[in-house]
Structure formats: C-alpha cells, structure tokens
Amino acid sequence: MHAESAGAAWSALTATDKQPLFLVTSFPDRLPAHSYLGNLFRSSLVRGDRVIAPSSYVSRAMIERYKLPADPITVIPRAVDTAKFNPAAVSSERIATIRRVWRVLPHMRVVLVAGGMAPWNGQMSVVEAARLIIGGGPARTTIFVFAGEARAQARYARSVRKRAAAEAQATGRPLVTSAVGVLPENVLAPPRMKEELRTG
C-alpha cells in the first residue's frame, strides 16, 4: 500500500495493522515548519516499511526531525520532462510574440526564473545574484522574468518585487542558484562534483 499524505498514512497504518501488507509512504517536497501537533500528525509518514523522500535534503531533514534511521528511506527525485523545456522546441515566432507581450526590446536578454513564488524557491537570492552580476555594467540590456504562481505566497511575492526594483538586472546568461533546499542537488558544480559533471 502506498500513502502519499499524512492523512492517508494514518488511515493506512490502521488498515495494514496485522495484515500481510507493506506500507510505503512518500514525503512532500519540503518539510513544513516545526510544530508539535504538525510533527505528531506527519509522524505517520515515517512509520511506513519504506519511506520515499524526493531529495537528499528532505531525507536529511526527516532523519533529524523524526530521529528516523536511514535504512528505510529511499530517495527518488521528482521527474522532469526536459523535452518540454528544450529551447529548440520553441519556435522563433512564439519567442517574438512573448517578447512583444512582455515588452522586451530586441537587444535585451531575458533571464527566466521559473517556479512558484515561495521563500524556499530562492527568488530573493536571484535578486541578490542579479545585483552582483551587474557590478555596474549595462543593467538595461537584461530583464528578469519571474514566472510562477504567486497567489499562495502573495506577501512574499510583494517583498521580492519591492526588493528587486532596480536590482533585478543582469548582463549574462549564467545559471545561478543558492544553497537553498534541494537546489544544490539540481545544479551540480565543483567542489561537490567533478568539472565534467557540472550542470550549472
């Protein structure tokens, strides 16, 4: 039996008690804030025969918070269809249309920051990185576009807009990330990985 939420895991624990079944549970992409009742409720997720974590980051957090041994944990990263994000799959006509809608001039570069607006997704770090990348250079040749759902974290989205103001400009196209959550597992770079394995 596979339970993908704390509520389902509570029910599954009762259903599988004294039954010849294995219970597999899956943790979410991030651990919610620490709270006694929340931890008690979510502790059902660590009581499966096998526990799936979406990243090593979440796995370590589970071990620390719930004093869980590493043996029952299996890390299975979320799948991404890279073909959907392949630049070659986007026609030049669509690019021109998007640039027109976004009011991006032909000579400007676009840095797309994809993902829902949330503190754990690191958008605020992009603002800081943009300021460092500019370093007094031609800031008006690059535009940053934050693409993602913002309603659930409206206050955070407002704080990013306020802080970004004139800072969210850059002149190059590097892949920049911070050591937030699972990001270091998605963007590999020395010294964690050999140079030939670098992805950003």
N, C-alpha and C positions, 0 to 999 in steps of 0.2 A: 504494500500500500504506500502511496506517495502523498504526503501532505505538504502543500506549498504556502501555508499561512499558519500563524499561531493558533487561531481558532480551529482550523482543520486538524492541526496536530493534537489539540486537546481531545477532540472527538475521536480521532484515530487511535490515540493511546487507550481509550476506553474500549473501542471496538476490537482492538487487536490483543487486549489483555487475555492471556491464557489461550490464545489462538495460534496455530502454526503459521503465522504470517510475519514477514519482516516489514518494519516501518522505515521508510525513507522520508526525511524532511528536507526542505530547502529554505535557506535563509535569504532574506531580501538583499538588495544591492548594498545597503548600508544599515548599520545598527542605529535604531532611534536613540534619542538622548536617554541617559541613565535615569531610571526611576524604579523604586521598589516594586510597585504594582505592575508596571510595564515589564520589568525583568522577570517577575514571577509568571506573568502571562506568557511571555515569549520563551520561558524556560522549556516549554513543551517542545519547542523546535530542536533542542539539544538532546532530547531523550529518545530520538529515533535510533534504530540499529545502525543506520548510516545517515550522515548529515552532509548535505551538499552546500558548499559555500561558493558564491560567484567570483571570489577573488581571494588571493592570499591575505590581502588587507582585512577583509571581513573574517577570514578564518582566524587570524591572529587576535582580532577583537573578540571573537566568540570564545576563544580559549581563555583570554584574560578575564572577561566579564563573568563567564559561567563556570570557570575552573574545569573546562572540558578537556579531556585528553585528546591528543592529535589523531590517534588511530582511527576513530570512526568518521573523520572528516575527509571528504573528497572535494577538491577544488575543480569546478567545471565553469570556466569563464563563459559569459554570455556570448552568444554567436552574433556576428555582424556580417551582413551580406555586402562584401566590399564592392561587388559589381554595381550596386546601387549608388555608390559614392565615387565611381570611376569618372574622372573628368572627361575622358574620351567619350562617355555615353551622353554627354550634354552637348546639344547642337549649338553652333555659333549663333543661330537665330534666337535660341532661348536665352543665351548669355546676354545678347544685345538687348532683348526685351527686359530682362531682370535689371540690367544696368540702367535702362531708361526709367523703369518704375522706381528704382532706388535713387535715381538722380545722381548716378556716378558718372563723372566725366570720362571720356575715352582714355585719357592719360593716367587715370588713377588706378591703383592696385586695391584689391578687396581682400581683407583678411576675414574669413568667415569663422565665427566662433559658434559651433553647433552644440546644442544641448539645452535642456530645460534650465531656466534661471533658478539657481539654488546655491547656497553658500558652499556646499560640498562639491559643486561642479567647477569651482575655481574661477568664475568670471572676474572677480575682483583682482585676482592675480594677473589676468590678462591686461587690466588697466595699468597695473604697475609695470608689467613687461613692456607695454607699448611706450610708456614714458622713458624707460631705459633704452629701448631700441632706437627711439628718435634721436636722443642725445644731441638735440639742437639741429638736427638735419631737416630736410624738406618735409615737414609734417603734413602739408596739404596734398601730397601725392598718394596718400594711402587712407583708406576708410575701413573702419572695423564694423562688422555687422554681427550682432548677437542674434542668432536665430534659434528660437526655442520657446516653449510655453512659459509664460511669466505670471499667470494669474494666481497660481497656488503660492507663489512667493513674491507677491506684489511689493511688499515693503523692501525686500532685498533688491528687487529689480530697480526700484526707485533709488536706492542707495548706490547701486552700480552706475546708473545714469548720472547721478549727482557728482560722484567722484570722477567719472570718466571725463565729462565735459571736454576740455581741450586736450586731455592726456591720451585719449584712445586713438592715437595716430601712430603710424609706423611707416618705415620706408622699405622693408624687405618682406620676404615670404617664409621666414623660418617657422618651424613647428616649435612652439614654446609651451611648456607645461610646468606646473609646480608640483611639489611632492605632496599632493593632496589626495587622500584616499587611495583609490585603485589606479590613479593616473600613471604612477611610475611603472606599473605593470604593462600599460598600453604603449607607453613611449619609452623605448629601450635606448639607453645611451651609456657610454663609459662613465664611471668605472664599474657599473653593475653588469654591463655586457661588453663583449669584445666589439671592436670598431666595426667589424664586418656584419654584426647583428644589429647595428644601430637602426632605429626606425624614426628617430627624431632628435 
